[in-house]
Amino acid sequence: MLRIWGRENSVNVQKVLWCCAELGLPYERLDAGGAFGVVDTPRYRALNPNGLVPTLEDEGFVLWESNSIVRYLAARHGAGTLWPEDPRARAQADCWMDWMNTVFWPAFRPLFWNLVRTPLEQRSAAEMETSRRGTAEVLARLEDHLAGHAWVGGDQFSMGDIPMGAAIWRWLGLPIERPETPHIQRWFDALSERPAYRATVLQPIT
Ligand SMILES: N[C@@H](CCC(=O)N[C@@H](CS)C(=O)NCC(=O)O)C(=O)O
């Protein structure tokens, strides 16, 4: 059985849990990261030298980096569903998966971290506002993309929806000022109808 290391409230762990739920894959999840610690132990560092979550173990095969794990599971178990078989459709999915990690998350992380993981008296209002504006700006690109496509990866739900789908709940679910993004909202509503998304991502934001 698959073993997934990582706390349930991590956006990167949620990507992997959601992927498994979409694919109907059973797994054992072990708490690690944040208040659970574990990630600095020699045993964990031998699996993942970064000391971050998630880490996947699949019958002796070890993999870290959440998007790589999603790609691996989709390629192995989701051909034609989560894993688009057409190279261009797959490239489109890959593109937005990478965009989540390299563009969206760096813009949004300071706002999330201040608002959710930092005591009130230690929050930086300036940092939060810069991050809020920056996130709204980069999300305008996703909004434009979704104006012409049903799903992030194209016409079909795929692995391309998973990283941004996991992240968008944090943006839409927090009490912050946001511009209207009707296409992102329509896409989020469609995700919210998926039992796997509700079970793994649509949880209290902590
Ligand atoms: N690029 C990595 C980032 C992993 C990452 O930053 N994970 C965070 C949780 S979302 C973490 O491990 N933080 C330290 C901790 O939880 O102890 C990935 O996508 O897997």
The ligand as a Gaussian input file, in Angstrom:
#p B3LYP/6-31G(d) Opt

LIG

0 1
 N        8.019000      22.165000      -3.305000
 C        7.657000      21.302000      -2.213000
 C        7.312000      22.175000      -1.019000
 C        7.018000      21.335000       0.203000
 C        6.699000      22.214000       1.397000
 O        7.108000      23.399000       1.469000
 N        5.986000      21.651000       2.358000
 C        5.656000      22.383000       3.552000
 C        4.187000      22.148000       3.928000
 S        3.072000      22.761000       2.722000
 C        6.502000      21.862000       4.710000
 O        6.954000      20.736000       4.684000
 N        6.724000      22.704000       5.718000
 C        7.467000      22.317000       6.887000
 C        6.647000      21.551000       7.864000
 O        5.444000      21.291000       7.651000
 O        7.222000      21.166000       8.891000
 C        6.467000      20.417000      -2.628000
 O        5.716000      20.853000      -3.505000
 O        6.325000      19.300000      -2.109000

